[in-house]
Amino acid sequence: MAQLIFTQQLGRFMTVPQVETKAADLRTALDVCFGAHPRLRGYVLDEQGHLRENVVIFIDGRRARDPRRLDDELSPHSQVYILQALSGG
């Protein structure tokens, strides 16, 4: 099963889960995760259901292609990392 792994930056606001899913694409995997952990949705997606500007998703080491559609395919062994981008200097 594909794994969704939330990095600890979100841990400042809530418990961050690791979720396993049989979803075939990123959008469906996120929906499964948010069904079990609804508070996460607002930190990851904006009001239109698009990836927030300060959030980055990597699937098997590659950045997700489209932050609006979130239609990247997942394999049964995919590792999906969801993290908040950090800024500053």
DOLONU-344373 format. One record per atom (N, C-alpha, C, O, CB): atom name; x, y, z. Coordinates in pm, 1 decimal, decimal comma. Glycine has a CB too. Example, Ala and Ser with C-alpha at 12.3 -4.5 7.8 and 13.67 -1.06 7.14 Angstrom:
BEGIN
+-------+----------+----------+----------+
| atomo |       px |       py |       pz |
+-------+----------+----------+----------+
|     N |   1319,0 |   -569,0 |    780,0 |
|    CA |   1230,0 |   -450,0 |    780,0 |
|     C |   1320,0 |   -330,0 |    780,0 |
|     O |   1423,6 |   -331,9 |    846,5 |
|    CB |   1130,8 |   -447,3 |    904,6 |
|     N |   1285,0 |   -225,0 |    708,0 |
|    CA |   1367,0 |   -106,0 |    714,0 |
|     C |   1290,0 |      3,0 |    787,0 |
|     O |   1340,9 |    113,8 |    803,9 |
|    CB |   1408,4 |    -59,8 |    572,5 |
+-------+----------+----------+----------+
END
This chain:
BEGIN
+-------+----------+----------+----------+
| atomo |       px |       py |       pz |
+-------+----------+----------+----------+
|     N |     84,4 |   -118,6 |      0,0 |
|    CA |      0,0 |      0,0 |      0,0 |
|     C |     88,7 |    124,7 |      0,0 |
|     O |    197,2 |    125,7 |     58,0 |
|    CB |    -95,9 |      0,0 |    122,6 |
|     N |     40,4 |    228,1 |    -65,6 |
|    CA |    111,7 |    355,2 |    -67,0 |
|     C |    108,2 |    416,8 |     72,2 |
|     O |      9,4 |    403,2 |    144,3 |
|    CB |     50,5 |    452,0 |   -171,3 |
|     N |    215,7 |    484,2 |    109,5 |
|    CA |    223,9 |    550,4 |    239,6 |
|     C |    223,9 |    701,3 |    221,9 |
|     O |    297,4 |    755,2 |    139,2 |
|    CB |    349,8 |    505,5 |    315,8 |
|     N |    140,6 |    769,1 |    300,5 |
|    CA |    143,5 |    914,8 |    308,7 |
|     C |    211,8 |    950,1 |    439,1 |
|     O |    169,2 |    907,9 |    546,6 |
|    CB |     -0,8 |    977,6 |    300,2 |
|     N |    318,2 |   1027,8 |    428,4 |
|    CA |    399,7 |   1062,1 |    544,1 |
|     C |    402,6 |   1213,7 |    555,9 |
|     O |    449,2 |   1283,4 |    465,9 |
|    CB |    544,4 |   1003,3 |    532,0 |
|     N |    352,6 |   1263,1 |    667,1 |
|    CA |    351,7 |   1406,8 |    693,5 |
|     C |    473,9 |   1439,5 |    777,6 |
|     O |    495,5 |   1379,4 |    882,8 |
|    CB |    219,8 |   1451,6 |    765,4 |
|     N |    553,9 |   1534,9 |    730,9 |
|    CA |    673,1 |   1571,2 |    805,8 |
|     C |    635,1 |   1650,2 |    931,0 |
|     O |    523,2 |   1699,9 |    943,1 |
|    CB |    769,3 |   1652,7 |    717,7 |
|     N |    728,1 |   1660,4 |   1021,6 |
|    CA |    699,4 |   1713,4 |   1154,1 |
|     C |    671,0 |   1863,2 |   1160,2 |
|     O |    631,2 |   1912,0 |   1266,0 |
|    CB |    812,3 |   1683,3 |   1242,4 |
|     N |    689,4 |   1938,1 |   1052,0 |
|    CA |    653,8 |   2080,2 |   1056,0 |
|     C |    506,9 |   2096,8 |   1094,3 |
|     O |    472,6 |   2189,4 |   1167,8 |
|    CB |    681,6 |   2147,4 |    919,4 |
|     N |    420,2 |   2008,7 |   1045,7 |
|    CA |    278,6 |   2015,6 |   1081,5 |
|     C |    254,4 |   1973,5 |   1225,5 |
|     O |    147,9 |   2000,7 |   1280,9 |
|    CB |    196,7 |   1928,5 |    988,4 |
|     N |    351,6 |   1907,6 |   1286,5 |
|    CA |    338,1 |   1862,4 |   1424,3 |
|     C |    323,9 |   1975,3 |   1524,7 |
|     O |    284,8 |   1952,3 |   1639,1 |
|    CB |    455,3 |   1779,3 |   1461,0 |
|     N |    355,0 |   2096,0 |   1483,2 |
|    CA |    333,3 |   2211,9 |   1572,6 |
|     C |    185,7 |   2234,6 |   1596,1 |
|     O |    147,1 |   2291,5 |   1698,2 |
|    CB |    396,8 |   2339,3 |   1514,0 |
|     N |    102,2 |   2190,8 |   1502,5 |
|    CA |    -39,8 |   2221,4 |   1506,2 |
|     C |   -127,4 |   2101,7 |   1544,3 |
|     O |   -237,5 |   2119,5 |   1596,5 |
|    CB |    -82,4 |   2273,8 |   1373,0 |
|     N |    -78,7 |   1980,3 |   1518,3 |
|    CA |   -160,9 |   1861,3 |   1542,4 |
|     C |    -74,0 |   1737,4 |   1534,2 |
|     O |     41,1 |   1744,2 |   1491,2 |
|    CB |   -277,5 |   1852,5 |   1440,9 |
|     N |   -128,4 |   1625,4 |   1575,0 |
|    CA |    -59,9 |   1498,3 |   1558,0 |
|     C |    -56,1 |   1466,4 |   1409,0 |
|     O |   -157,9 |   1474,7 |   1340,3 |
|    CB |   -130,3 |   1384,3 |   1638,7 |
|     N |     60,4 |   1430,4 |   1360,3 |
|    CA |     73,7 |   1401,3 |   1217,8 |
|     C |     78,4 |   1250,7 |   1196,8 |
|     O |    167,0 |   1182,9 |   1248,8 |
|    CB |    200,1 |   1468,5 |   1159,1 |
|     N |    -16,4 |   1198,9 |   1121,0 |
|    CA |    -25,2 |   1054,3 |   1101,8 |
|     C |     60,2 |   1005,5 |    985,8 |
|     O |    103,1 |   1083,7 |    900,9 |
|    CB |   -168,6 |   1014,0 |   1079,2 |
|     N |     83,7 |    875,9 |    983,8 |
|    CA |    128,0 |    808,6 |    862,4 |
|     C |      8,8 |    726,1 |    818,6 |
|     O |    -47,3 |    649,8 |    897,1 |
|    CB |    258,8 |    719,3 |    885,3 |
|     N |    -29,4 |    741,5 |    693,6 |
|    CA |   -149,6 |    677,5 |    642,5 |
|     C |   -111,5 |    582,5 |    529,9 |
|     O |    -32,0 |    617,6 |    442,7 |
|    CB |   -252,1 |    782,6 |    593,7 |
|     N |   -167,7 |    463,6 |    531,6 |
|    CA |   -150,2 |    369,4 |    422,1 |
|     C |   -280,6 |    361,2 |    344,4 |
|     O |   -388,9 |    358,7 |    402,8 |
|    CB |   -107,1 |    229,1 |    474,3 |
|     N |   -269,3 |    357,2 |    212,4 |
|    CA |   -388,2 |    355,7 |    128,1 |
|     C |   -362,9 |    275,3 |      0,8 |
|     O |   -249,5 |    263,9 |    -45,6 |
|    CB |   -430,9 |    499,0 |     93,1 |
|     N |   -469,4 |    220,6 |    -53,8 |
|    CA |   -463,3 |    151,0 |   -182,2 |
|     C |   -499,8 |    244,3 |   -297,0 |
|     O |   -517,9 |    198,2 |   -409,7 |
|    CB |   -556,6 |     29,6 |   -181,5 |
|     N |   -510,9 |    373,8 |   -271,2 |
|    CA |   -550,1 |    471,6 |   -373,6 |
|     C |   -453,1 |    467,1 |   -491,3 |
|     O |   -333,1 |    446,0 |   -474,0 |
|    CB |   -555,0 |    614,4 |   -313,8 |
|     N |   -507,2 |    487,0 |   -610,5 |
|    CA |   -427,1 |    481,7 |   -733,1 |
|     C |   -369,9 |    617,6 |   -773,0 |
|     O |   -282,4 |    625,2 |   -859,2 |
|    CB |   -510,7 |    427,4 |   -846,4 |
|     N |   -419,7 |    726,1 |   -709,9 |
|    CA |   -368,3 |    859,5 |   -743,5 |
|     C |   -362,3 |    945,5 |   -617,5 |
|     O |   -421,6 |    913,1 |   -514,7 |
|    CB |   -457,1 |    927,6 |   -851,8 |
|     N |   -289,6 |   1054,8 |   -628,7 |
|    CA |   -263,7 |   1140,9 |   -514,2 |
|     C |   -391,2 |   1201,8 |   -456,9 |
|     O |   -409,4 |   1200,4 |   -335,1 |
|    CB |   -168,3 |   1250,7 |   -553,5 |
|     N |   -479,0 |   1254,5 |   -539,7 |
|    CA |   -602,9 |   1318,0 |   -491,8 |
|     C |   -685,1 |   1219,6 |   -407,6 |
|     O |   -733,1 |   1254,9 |   -299,9 |
|    CB |   -687,3 |   1369,4 |   -611,7 |
|     N |   -701,1 |   1097,2 |   -456,7 |
|    CA |   -778,1 |    996,7 |   -384,3 |
|     C |   -709,3 |    960,6 |   -253,0 |
|     O |   -775,9 |    943,2 |   -150,9 |
|    CB |   -797,2 |    871,3 |   -470,7 |
|     N |   -577,6 |    949,2 |   -255,0 |
|    CA |   -503,2 |    918,1 |   -133,0 |
|     C |   -521,8 |   1028,2 |    -29,0 |
|     O |   -541,5 |    999,6 |     89,1 |
|    CB |   -353,7 |    899,2 |   -164,2 |
|     N |   -515,7 |   1153,2 |    -72,4 |
|    CA |   -537,0 |   1264,0 |     20,8 |
|     C |   -679,5 |   1262,4 |     75,9 |
|     O |   -700,3 |   1287,0 |    194,7 |
|    CB |   -508,5 |   1398,4 |    -48,2 |
|     N |   -776,9 |   1233,6 |     -9,2 |
|    CA |   -915,8 |   1226,4 |     36,8 |
|     C |   -933,7 |   1118,3 |    142,6 |
|     O |  -1004,7 |   1139,2 |    241,0 |
|    CB |  -1009,6 |   1199,7 |    -81,0 |
|     N |   -870,1 |   1003,4 |    123,4 |
|    CA |   -875,5 |    896,4 |    223,6 |
|     C |   -816,6 |    945,8 |    355,5 |
|     O |   -874,3 |    925,2 |    462,2 |
|    CB |   -799,2 |    770,3 |    174,1 |
|     N |   -701,9 |   1010,8 |    346,5 |
|    CA |   -635,2 |   1062,9 |    465,5 |
|     C |   -721,4 |   1166,1 |    537,2 |
|     O |   -736,1 |   1160,6 |    659,3 |
|    CB |   -500,9 |   1124,2 |    428,2 |
|     N |   -778,2 |   1260,1 |    462,1 |
|    CA |   -858,2 |   1365,7 |    523,2 |
|     C |   -988,8 |   1312,1 |    579,8 |
|     O |  -1044,6 |   1370,7 |    672,5 |
|    CB |   -887,0 |   1474,9 |    422,0 |
|     N |  -1038,1 |   1201,7 |    525,5 |
|    CA |  -1156,0 |   1138,0 |    581,8 |
|     C |  -1129,6 |   1089,3 |    723,6 |
|     O |  -1217,1 |   1096,4 |    809,9 |
|    CB |  -1200,5 |   1022,1 |    493,8 |
|     N |  -1008,9 |   1040,1 |    747,0 |
|    CA |   -970,7 |    991,7 |    879,8 |
|     C |   -916,3 |   1103,0 |    969,1 |
|     O |   -924,4 |   1093,4 |   1091,5 |
|    CB |   -867,2 |    881,8 |    867,0 |
|     N |   -860,8 |   1208,5 |    908,8 |
|    CA |   -797,2 |   1318,4 |    983,1 |
|     C |   -840,7 |   1451,6 |    922,3 |
|     O |   -760,7 |   1517,8 |    856,1 |
|    CB |   -640,9 |   1305,0 |    981,0 |
|     N |   -966,1 |   1492,0 |    943,7 |
|    CA |  -1020,9 |   1608,9 |    873,3 |
|     C |   -948,3 |   1741,3 |    900,9 |
|     O |   -947,9 |   1829,6 |    815,2 |
|    CB |  -1164,3 |   1624,6 |    910,2 |
|     N |   -888,0 |   1756,3 |   1017,0 |
|    CA |   -818,6 |   1883,0 |   1046,8 |
|     C |   -700,4 |   1907,2 |    953,8 |
|     O |   -663,4 |   2022,2 |    930,0 |
|    CB |   -770,1 |   1883,8 |   1191,5 |
|     N |   -641,4 |   1802,2 |    901,5 |
|    CA |   -525,9 |   1817,7 |    812,3 |
|     C |   -561,2 |   1889,0 |    682,5 |
|     O |   -477,2 |   1958,8 |    625,7 |
|    CB |   -466,7 |   1682,3 |    780,6 |
|     N |   -684,1 |   1872,4 |    635,1 |
|    CA |   -723,2 |   1928,9 |    505,6 |
|     C |   -690,8 |   2077,8 |    496,6 |
|     O |   -633,7 |   2122,1 |    396,9 |
|    CB |   -872,4 |   1906,9 |    481,5 |
|     N |   -725,4 |   2154,0 |    596,4 |
|    CA |   -703,7 |   2298,2 |    593,2 |
|     C |   -558,1 |   2340,3 |    593,0 |
|     O |   -525,5 |   2450,2 |    548,1 |
|    CB |   -770,7 |   2360,1 |    708,6 |
|     N |   -470,1 |   2254,6 |    642,5 |
|    CA |   -327,7 |   2285,3 |    640,6 |
|     C |   -263,2 |   2248,9 |    507,6 |
|     O |   -159,0 |   2303,9 |    471,8 |
|    CB |   -257,5 |   2212,7 |    753,1 |
|     N |   -324,5 |   2156,7 |    434,3 |
|    CA |   -265,3 |   2107,6 |    310,1 |
|     C |   -331,3 |   2169,7 |    187,0 |
|     O |   -262,2 |   2208,0 |     92,6 |
|    CB |   -276,0 |   1956,0 |    303,5 |
|     N |   -464,9 |   2179,9 |    187,3 |
|    CA |   -538,5 |   2230,7 |     71,8 |
|     C |   -605,3 |   2363,9 |    102,7 |
|     O |   -643,8 |   2390,0 |    216,7 |
|    CB |   -643,1 |   2129,3 |     27,0 |
|     N |   -619,0 |   2448,3 |      0,4 |
|    CA |   -690,0 |   2574,9 |     17,3 |
|     C |   -840,1 |   2552,4 |     -2,9 |
|     O |   -885,2 |   2438,6 |    -16,2 |
|    CB |   -636,5 |   2682,2 |    -82,2 |
|     N |   -916,0 |   2660,5 |     -5,1 |
|    CA |  -1062,2 |   2652,8 |    -13,9 |
|     C |  -1110,4 |   2593,4 |   -146,8 |
|     O |  -1222,1 |   2542,1 |   -154,1 |
|    CB |  -1122,1 |   2791,5 |      4,5 |
|     N |  -1028,2 |   2599,5 |   -251,3 |
|    CA |  -1064,2 |   2542,9 |   -381,2 |
|     C |  -1018,9 |   2397,2 |   -396,2 |
|     O |  -1041,1 |   2335,1 |   -500,1 |
|    CB |  -1003,9 |   2626,9 |   -492,3 |
|     N |   -956,2 |   2344,3 |   -293,3 |
|    CA |   -907,8 |   2207,1 |   -299,7 |
|     C |   -772,8 |   2193,3 |   -367,3 |
|     O |   -733,2 |   2082,8 |   -404,3 |
|    CB |  -1006,8 |   2122,6 |   -370,9 |
|     N |   -700,9 |   2304,4 |   -384,0 |
|    CA |   -567,9 |   2304,1 |   -443,8 |
|     C |   -463,2 |   2302,6 |   -333,8 |
|     O |   -489,0 |   2345,4 |   -221,4 |
|    CB |   -548,2 |   2426,6 |   -536,3 |
|     N |   -347,2 |   2253,9 |   -366,6 |
|    CA |   -237,4 |   2250,5 |   -271,2 |
|     C |   -200,9 |   2392,6 |   -229,1 |
|     O |   -183,6 |   2480,2 |   -313,9 |
|    CB |   -114,8 |   2178,3 |   -331,5 |
|     N |   -189,5 |   2415,3 |    -99,5 |
|    CA |   -149,3 |   2548,4 |    -50,9 |
|     C |     -9,1 |   2580,4 |   -100,4 |
|     O |     72,7 |   2491,1 |   -122,2 |
|    CB |   -154,9 |   2555,2 |    104,8 |
|     N |     17,2 |   2709,8 |   -117,8 |
|    CA |    146,4 |   2754,0 |   -170,9 |
|     C |    262,8 |   2712,5 |    -82,8 |
|     O |    373,1 |   2690,2 |   -132,5 |
|    CB |    146,9 |   2903,9 |   -187,6 |
|     N |    239,7 |   2701,8 |     48,0 |
|    CA |    348,6 |   2670,0 |    139,9 |
|     C |    361,3 |   2519,4 |    167,0 |
|     O |    433,0 |   2478,8 |    258,4 |
|    CB |    327,9 |   2743,7 |    270,7 |
|     N |    292,3 |   2437,2 |     88,2 |
|    CA |    299,2 |   2292,0 |    104,9 |
|     C |    358,1 |   2230,6 |    -21,8 |
|     O |    324,9 |   2271,3 |   -133,1 |
|    CB |    158,1 |   2231,9 |    135,6 |
|     N |    445,4 |   2132,7 |     -3,1 |
|    CA |    509,2 |   2062,7 |   -113,6 |
|     C |    486,4 |   1913,0 |    -93,1 |
|     O |    493,5 |   1863,3 |     19,3 |
|    CB |    662,4 |   2096,8 |   -122,4 |
|     N |    459,2 |   1842,2 |   -201,4 |
|    CA |    440,2 |   1697,3 |   -194,9 |
|     C |    540,8 |   1630,3 |   -288,4 |
|     O |    555,8 |   1668,5 |   -404,5 |
|    CB |    293,5 |   1657,9 |   -233,0 |
|     N |    608,7 |   1530,0 |   -234,7 |
|    CA |    701,2 |   1449,2 |   -313,2 |
|     C |    650,1 |   1305,9 |   -315,5 |
|     O |    612,7 |   1250,5 |   -212,1 |
|    CB |    845,8 |   1456,1 |   -255,3 |
|     N |    648,8 |   1246,9 |   -434,1 |
|    CA |    607,3 |   1108,2 |   -453,3 |
|     C |    727,8 |   1031,9 |   -504,5 |
|     O |    777,2 |   1057,8 |   -614,2 |
|    CB |    485,8 |   1096,6 |   -552,4 |
|     N |    774,3 |    938,1 |   -424,6 |
|    CA |    891,3 |    857,6 |   -462,4 |
|     C |   1007,6 |    945,9 |   -506,3 |
|     O |   1075,5 |    916,1 |   -604,5 |
|    CB |    854,8 |    759,9 |   -575,0 |
|     N |   1030,1 |   1054,4 |   -433,2 |
|    CA |   1144,1 |   1142,2 |   -459,0 |
|     C |   1121,8 |   1248,7 |   -564,4 |
|     O |   1211,4 |   1329,4 |   -589,3 |
|    CB |   1258,8 |   1061,1 |   -498,8 |
|     N |   1005,1 |   1251,6 |   -627,0 |
|    CA |    975,5 |   1353,6 |   -729,2 |
|     C |    864,0 |   1444,4 |   -680,6 |
|     O |    769,2 |   1399,6 |   -616,2 |
|    CB |    936,0 |   1287,8 |   -864,1 |
|     N |    876,6 |   1571,2 |   -712,1 |
|    CA |    773,5 |   1667,1 |   -673,5 |
|     C |    644,1 |   1641,1 |   -751,6 |
|     O |    648,0 |   1615,0 |   -871,8 |
|    CB |    822,6 |   1811,6 |   -697,3 |
|     N |    531,4 |   1648,1 |   -683,9 |
|    CA |    401,5 |   1631,0 |   -750,3 |
|     C |    390,7 |   1732,1 |   -864,1 |
|     O |    431,8 |   1847,3 |   -850,1 |
|    CB |    283,1 |   1648,6 |   -648,9 |
|     N |    334,9 |   1687,8 |   -977,0 |
|    CA |    333,0 |   1769,1 |  -1099,3 |
|     C |    242,3 |   1890,4 |  -1091,1 |
|     O |    286,4 |   2002,4 |  -1116,7 |
|    CB |    290,5 |   1684,9 |  -1214,9 |
|     N |    117,7 |   1870,2 |  -1056,1 |
|    CA |     17,6 |   1976,9 |  -1066,2 |
|     C |    -46,8 |   2001,2 |   -930,2 |
|     O |   -121,6 |   1916,3 |   -881,7 |
|    CB |    -90,3 |   1941,3 |  -1171,3 |
|     N |    -19,0 |   2116,2 |   -867,5 |
|    CA |    -73,5 |   2143,3 |   -734,3 |
|     C |   -224,3 |   2168,6 |   -732,6 |
|     O |   -284,2 |   2179,2 |   -625,6 |
|    CB |     -3,5 |   2261,5 |   -675,4 |
|     N |   -284,6 |   2178,1 |   -848,4 |
|    CA |   -429,8 |   2196,9 |   -854,7 |
|     C |   -503,1 |   2064,7 |   -875,3 |
|     O |   -598,1 |   2033,7 |   -803,3 |
|    CB |   -465,6 |   2293,8 |   -967,0 |
|     N |   -459,1 |   1988,4 |   -972,4 |
|    CA |   -529,2 |   1862,4 |  -1002,9 |
|     C |   -489,8 |   1750,0 |   -908,1 |
|     O |   -572,8 |   1666,1 |   -873,1 |
|    CB |   -500,8 |   1819,7 |  -1146,3 |
|     N |   -363,0 |   1748,0 |   -866,1 |
|    CA |   -312,6 |   1643,9 |   -775,8 |
|     C |   -345,6 |   1504,5 |   -828,9 |
|     O |   -394,0 |   1418,4 |   -755,4 |
|    CB |   -371,7 |   1661,9 |   -634,9 |
|     N |   -318,6 |   1483,9 |   -957,4 |
|    CA |   -357,6 |   1359,4 |  -1022,4 |
|     C |   -241,2 |   1264,1 |  -1048,5 |
|     O |   -253,3 |   1172,6 |  -1130,0 |
|    CB |   -425,5 |   1390,1 |  -1151,1 |
|     N |   -129,0 |   1284,8 |   -980,2 |
|    CA |    -15,6 |   1193,8 |   -997,4 |
|     C |    -57,0 |   1051,3 |   -961,8 |
|     O |   -130,2 |   1028,7 |   -865,4 |
|    CB |    104,3 |   1238,6 |   -910,4 |
|     N |     -9,1 |    956,4 |  -1040,7 |
|    CA |    -38,3 |    815,8 |  -1013,7 |
|     C |     47,9 |    766,8 |   -897,8 |
|     O |    160,9 |    811,8 |   -879,1 |
|    CB |    -14,2 |    729,1 |  -1140,0 |
|     N |     -7,7 |    673,9 |   -820,8 |
|    CA |     65,1 |    610,1 |   -712,4 |
|     C |     77,6 |    461,3 |   -742,3 |
|     O |    -13,5 |    400,0 |   -798,1 |
|    CB |     -5,4 |    633,7 |   -576,3 |
|     N |    190,4 |    404,6 |   -704,7 |
|    CA |    206,7 |    259,9 |   -713,5 |
|     C |    174,2 |    202,1 |   -575,7 |
|     O |    165,8 |    276,5 |   -478,0 |
|    CB |    352,6 |    220,5 |   -760,1 |
|     N |    156,2 |     72,5 |   -567,0 |
|    CA |    127,1 |     13,0 |   -436,4 |
|     C |    239,6 |     34,8 |   -334,0 |
|     O |    217,9 |     19,5 |   -213,7 |
|    CB |    101,8 |   -135,4 |   -452,9 |
|     N |    358,2 |     70,0 |   -381,3 |
|    CA |    471,9 |     88,7 |   -291,0 |
|     C |    518,3 |    233,9 |   -283,1 |
|     O |    627,2 |    260,7 |   -232,2 |
|    CB |    586,8 |      1,7 |   -335,0 |
|     N |    438,9 |    326,6 |   -331,7 |
|    CA |    477,7 |    468,4 |   -331,5 |
|     C |    490,8 |    522,0 |   -190,1 |
|     O |    417,5 |    483,4 |    -99,1 |
|    CB |    375,9 |    551,9 |   -409,2 |
|     N |    585,9 |    611,6 |   -174,7 |
|    CA |    599,8 |    688,3 |    -51,2 |
|     C |    573,3 |    833,6 |    -86,8 |
|     O |    640,3 |    891,3 |   -172,5 |
|    CB |    742,6 |    669,6 |     14,6 |
|     N |    474,5 |    891,8 |    -19,7 |
|    CA |    430,6 |   1028,0 |    -46,5 |
|     C |    464,7 |   1112,2 |     75,7 |
|     O |    413,1 |   1087,7 |    184,7 |
|    CB |    277,1 |   1034,0 |    -79,3 |
|     N |    551,1 |   1210,8 |     57,7 |
|    CA |    588,8 |   1300,4 |    166,5 |
|     C |    518,4 |   1433,2 |    148,2 |
|     O |    527,1 |   1495,1 |     42,2 |
|    CB |    742,1 |   1320,2 |    172,3 |
|     N |    448,5 |   1476,8 |    251,9 |
|    CA |    375,9 |   1603,7 |    250,8 |
|     C |    444,9 |   1692,6 |    354,2 |
|     O |    453,1 |   1657,3 |    471,9 |
|    CB |    220,4 |   1584,3 |    282,9 |
|     N |    494,4 |   1808,0 |    309,4 |
|    CA |    565,0 |   1894,9 |    402,0 |
|     C |    532,8 |   2040,4 |    375,7 |
|     O |    496,2 |   2079,8 |    264,9 |
|    CB |    714,3 |   1872,0 |    392,6 |
|     N |    547,6 |   2118,9 |    480,9 |
|    CA |    534,6 |   2264,6 |    466,2 |
|     C |    670,8 |   2317,1 |    425,9 |
|     O |    772,3 |   2284,9 |    487,6 |
|    CB |    483,2 |   2333,7 |    599,2 |
|     N |    671,6 |   2398,7 |    321,1 |
|    CA |    794,9 |   2462,8 |    279,1 |
|     C |    834,6 |   2565,7 |    384,8 |
|     O |    749,6 |   2638,2 |    436,6 |
|    CB |    778,9 |   2529,2 |    139,1 |
|     N |    960,8 |   2571,7 |    415,7 |
|    CA |   1010,0 |   2665,6 |    514,6 |
|     C |   1074,7 |   2782,9 |    442,6 |
|     O |   1139,1 |   2765,7 |    339,1 |
|    CB |   1110,0 |   2597,7 |    611,5 |
|     N |   1057,3 |   2901,0 |    497,7 |
|    CA |   1120,8 |   3018,6 |    438,5 |
|     C |   1190,3 |   3096,4 |    548,3 |
|     O |   1169,5 |   3071,9 |    667,1 |
|    CB |   1017,2 |   3108,1 |    364,2 |
|     N |   1270,1 |   3187,1 |    508,1 |
|    CA |   1343,9 |   3268,2 |    604,5 |
|     C |   1486,6 |   3281,7 |    562,0 |
|     O |   1526,5 |   3230,8 |    457,2 |
|    CB |   1336,4 |   3208,5 |    743,9 |
|     N |   1562,8 |   3349,2 |    641,4 |
|    CA |   1700,7 |   3366,1 |    601,1 |
|     C |   1787,5 |   3407,6 |    712,9 |
|     O |   1907,8 |   3426,0 |    694,2 |
|    CB |   1711,4 |   3463,5 |    492,8 |
+-------+----------+----------+----------+
END
